[in-house]
Amino acid sequence: MSDAEKIIPIRPDDIAGYVIQCHDGDAKAAVEALLGEIEHLQEQLSLAVAIMGKGYTRGWTPDIGRD
């Protein structure tokens, strides 16, 4: 069995286990990696908000906050 086959999640509800497994069982490293991804996506969203005109999306603009 290859390394890629070992880390494929069986069910969608096993995503947390998959992320931890990708970090060799280190939950702290998994959380830190996810926080880094969140920060990157927030920066990308901020950039999109700054450069995207309202006419492009028929009045909708992305929002960093949750509804």
GROMACS elastic network, one bead per residue, 0.5 to 0.9 nm:
[ bonds ]
;  ai    aj funct       b0    kb
    1     4     6  0.82166   500
    1     5     6  0.62451   500
    1     6     6  0.69907   500
    2     5     6  0.53303   500
    2     6     6  0.66104   500
    3     6     6  0.51968   500
    3     7     6  0.68085   500
    4     7     6  0.56555   500
    4     8     6  0.66908   500
    5     8     6  0.56727   500
    6     9     6  0.85311   500
    7    18     6  0.64346   500
    7    19     6  0.88593   500
    7    21     6  0.67773   500
    7    22     6  0.67707   500
    8    18     6  0.71670   500
    9    12     6  0.69701   500
    9    13     6  0.86706   500
    9    14     6  0.61422   500
    9    15     6  0.65818   500
    9    17     6  0.79991   500
    9    18     6  0.57627   500
   10    13     6  0.85695   500
   10    14     6  0.69671   500
   10    15     6  0.89160   500
   11    14     6  0.54242   500
   11    15     6  0.75900   500
   12    15     6  0.57998   500
   13    16     6  0.76463   500
   13    17     6  0.87431   500
   14    17     6  0.53092   500
   14    18     6  0.62039   500
   14    19     6  0.88154   500
   15    19     6  0.61770   500
   15    20     6  0.86172   500
   16    19     6  0.52049   500
   16    20     6  0.62830   500
   16    21     6  0.85172   500
   16    30     6  0.89962   500
   17    20     6  0.51260   500
   17    21     6  0.59561   500
   17    22     6  0.85387   500
   17    25     6  0.85665   500
   18    22     6  0.61478   500
   18    23     6  0.87909   500
   19    22     6  0.50987   500
   19    23     6  0.66775   500
   19    25     6  0.86666   500
   19    27     6  0.84667   500
   19    30     6  0.61874   500
   19    31     6  0.87251   500
   19    34     6  0.87400   500
   20    23     6  0.51778   500
   20    24     6  0.66017   500
   20    25     6  0.50995   500
   20    26     6  0.61194   500
   20    27     6  0.54946   500
   20    28     6  0.86517   500
   20    29     6  0.80169   500
   20    30     6  0.54446   500
   20    31     6  0.83496   500
   21    24     6  0.50446   500
   21    25     6  0.50026   500
   21    26     6  0.76983   500
   21    27     6  0.86160   500
   21    30     6  0.85336   500
   22    25     6  0.73123   500
   22    26     6  0.86900   500
   22    30     6  0.77724   500
   23    26     6  0.55054   500
   23    27     6  0.73922   500
   23    28     6  0.89440   500
   23    29     6  0.63956   500
   23    30     6  0.58119   500
   23    33     6  0.89478   500
   24    27     6  0.85648   500
   24    29     6  0.89320   500
   24    30     6  0.89595   500
   25    28     6  0.89735   500
   25    29     6  0.86391   500
   25    30     6  0.82899   500
   26    29     6  0.53988   500
   26    30     6  0.63440   500
   26    31     6  0.88554   500
   27    31     6  0.61901   500
   27    32     6  0.85666   500
   28    31     6  0.51827   500
   28    32     6  0.61383   500
   28    33     6  0.85807   500
   29    32     6  0.50340   500
   29    33     6  0.60836   500
   29    34     6  0.85942   500
   30    33     6  0.51338   500
   30    34     6  0.62193   500
   30    35     6  0.86213   500
   31    34     6  0.50584   500
   31    35     6  0.60876   500
   31    36     6  0.85544   500
   32    35     6  0.50716   500
   32    36     6  0.62084   500
   32    37     6  0.86993   500
   33    36     6  0.50503   500
   33    37     6  0.63089   500
   33    38     6  0.87190   500
   34    38     6  0.61797   500
   34    39     6  0.86290   500
   35    39     6  0.61891   500
   35    40     6  0.86156   500
   36    39     6  0.51362   500
   36    40     6  0.62470   500
   36    41     6  0.87009   500
   37    40     6  0.50818   500
   37    41     6  0.61889   500
   37    42     6  0.85943   500
   38    41     6  0.51378   500
   38    42     6  0.61047   500
   38    43     6  0.86205   500
   39    42     6  0.51106   500
   39    43     6  0.62641   500
   39    44     6  0.86934   500
   40    43     6  0.51630   500
   40    44     6  0.62901   500
   40    45     6  0.86892   500
   41    45     6  0.60807   500
   41    46     6  0.85235   500
   42    45     6  0.50112   500
   42    46     6  0.60849   500
   42    47     6  0.85623   500
   42    64     6  0.68393   500
   43    46     6  0.50655   500
   43    47     6  0.62179   500
   43    48     6  0.86425   500
   44    47     6  0.50995   500
   44    48     6  0.62027   500
   44    49     6  0.86713   500
   45    49     6  0.61173   500
   45    50     6  0.85716   500
   45    62     6  0.70455   500
   45    63     6  0.77666   500
   45    64     6  0.69686   500
   46    49     6  0.51042   500
   46    50     6  0.62178   500
   46    51     6  0.87999   500
   46    62     6  0.83486   500
   46    63     6  0.83034   500
   46    64     6  0.73316   500
   47    50     6  0.51082   500
   47    51     6  0.63105   500
   47    52     6  0.83702   500
   48    51     6  0.53558   500
   48    52     6  0.55935   500
   48    61     6  0.88814   500
   48    62     6  0.76205   500
   49    52     6  0.55050   500
   49    53     6  0.80738   500
   49    61     6  0.64986   500
   49    62     6  0.59218   500
   49    63     6  0.75841   500
   49    64     6  0.89962   500
   50    53     6  0.82020   500
   52    55     6  0.84999   500
   52    56     6  0.68856   500
   52    57     6  0.81739   500
   52    61     6  0.77214   500
   52    62     6  0.89958   500
   53    56     6  0.54596   500
   53    57     6  0.73232   500
   53    58     6  0.89745   500
   53    59     6  0.83413   500
   53    61     6  0.80431   500
   54    57     6  0.55287   500
   54    58     6  0.59451   500
   54    60     6  0.62033   500
   54    61     6  0.64119   500
   55    59     6  0.59182   500
   55    60     6  0.83545   500
   56    59     6  0.76364   500
   56    60     6  0.84709   500
   57    60     6  0.53017   500
   57    61     6  0.69711   500
   58    61     6  0.87046   500
   63    66     6  0.75128   500
   63    67     6  0.89391   500
